[in-house]
Amino acid sequence: MYAVVDLGGKQIRVSPDEHVRIPRMDAEVGSSVTFDRVFAVRTNGDFAVGCPTVEGAKVVGEVIAHGKADKVLVYKYKRRKFYRRKRGHRQPFTEVKISEIIT
């Protein structure tokens, strides 16, 4: 059983009891979150694809933690001009444990 869900502007395939990292959400750690923009659901051989979403389908999860991803370094360089820039960025994320998929 799995579902394709819109989580923070990204389409992610999720299954029950799976931990996924999604872009940062405003939710407390330990709280329950529901995602209702489900694009596709597969259950016991049946496959439902929405247009654009599957009617009545929801994915329920629990917020496990908030954090920052690994640092991404960006270098800018122009030869012979002594132009060098080094910047780093850490993208914030929310880790969610998927508890159930409701069809």
C-alpha positions as semicolon CSV with decimal commas, in nm:
position;residue;x (nm);y (nm);z (nm)
1;M;0,000;0,000;0,000
2;Y;0,131;0,341;-0,094
3;A;0,013;0,686;-0,197
4;V;0,154;0,978;-0,393
5;V;0,092;1,295;-0,191
6;D;0,160;1,668;-0,228
7;L;0,380;1,749;0,072
8;G;0,504;2,106;0,080
9;G;0,486;2,155;-0,295
10;K;0,660;1,826;-0,376
11;Q;0,505;1,498;-0,484
12;I;0,628;1,223;-0,254
13;R;0,547;0,851;-0,249
14;V;0,466;0,740;0,106
15;S;0,378;0,414;0,278
16;P;0,246;0,342;0,630
17;D;0,514;0,339;0,906
18;E;0,756;0,531;0,684
19;H;0,956;0,839;0,792
20;V;0,970;1,119;0,534
21;R;1,143;1,457;0,539
22;I;0,933;1,736;0,396
23;P;0,985;2,113;0,378
24;R;0,939;2,283;0,716
25;M;0,580;2,291;0,850
26;D;0,431;2,496;1,132
27;A;0,328;2,202;1,351
28;E;0,428;2,099;1,701
29;V;0,639;1,788;1,758
30;G;0,409;1,500;1,847
31;S;0,103;1,651;1,679
32;S;-0,098;1,477;1,410
33;V;-0,109;1,616;1,055
34;T;-0,342;1,527;0,768
35;F;-0,260;1,561;0,399
36;D;-0,564;1,559;0,172
37;R;-0,400;1,631;-0,165
38;V;-0,353;1,266;-0,266
39;F;-0,277;1,216;-0,636
40;A;-0,266;0,834;-0,649
41;V;-0,335;0,541;-0,415
42;R;-0,246;0,172;-0,448
43;T;-0,415;-0,075;-0,213
44;N;-0,420;-0,455;-0,247
45;G;-0,383;-0,455;-0,625
46;D;-0,625;-0,165;-0,685
47;F;-0,477;0,153;-0,826
48;A;-0,666;0,483;-0,815
49;V;-0,542;0,795;-0,992
50;G;-0,711;1,127;-0,925
51;C;-0,794;1,407;-1,164
52;P;-0,621;1,599;-1,004
53;T;-0,677;1,433;-0,663
54;V;-0,840;1,113;-0,539
55;E;-1,177;1,188;-0,378
56;G;-1,194;1,104;-0,006
57;A;-0,833;0,991;0,020
58;K;-0,619;1,123;0,306
59;V;-0,278;1,051;0,454
60;V;-0,239;1,087;0,830
61;G;0,100;1,132;0,993
62;E;0,271;1,239;1,313
63;V;0,540;1,507;1,340
64;I;0,857;1,345;1,477
65;A;1,112;1,629;1,463
66;H;1,222;1,954;1,304
67;G;1,575;2,012;1,182
68;K;1,809;2,133;0,912
69;A;1,947;1,930;0,623
70;D;2,316;1,900;0,537
71;K;2,489;2,214;0,419
72;V;2,496;2,288;0,048
73;L;2,795;2,496;-0,061
74;V;2,776;2,743;-0,349
75;Y;3,095;2,873;-0,509
76;K;3,114;3,168;-0,747
77;Y;3,438;3,231;-0,931
78;K;3,563;3,449;-1,214
79;R;3,911;3,384;-1,340
80;R;4,178;3,652;-1,331
81;K;3,950;3,900;-1,149
82;F;4,001;3,783;-0,790
83;Y;3,626;3,732;-0,759
84;R;3,548;3,441;-0,529
85;R;3,237;3,388;-0,317
86;K;3,156;3,096;-0,094
87;R;2,808;3,066;0,055
88;G;2,639;2,789;0,245
89;H;2,274;2,703;0,302
90;R;2,094;2,452;0,525
91;Q;1,734;2,383;0,426
92;P;1,491;2,342;0,720
93;F;1,278;2,027;0,722
94;T;1,009;1,848;0,922
95;E;1,029;1,473;0,974
96;V;0,690;1,302;0,962
97;K;0,601;0,940;1,036
98;I;0,315;0,824;0,814
99;S;0,065;0,638;1,031
100;E;-0,214;0,548;0,787
101;I;-0,353;0,598;0,439
102;I;-0,732;0,642;0,425
103;T;-0,905;0,573;0,092
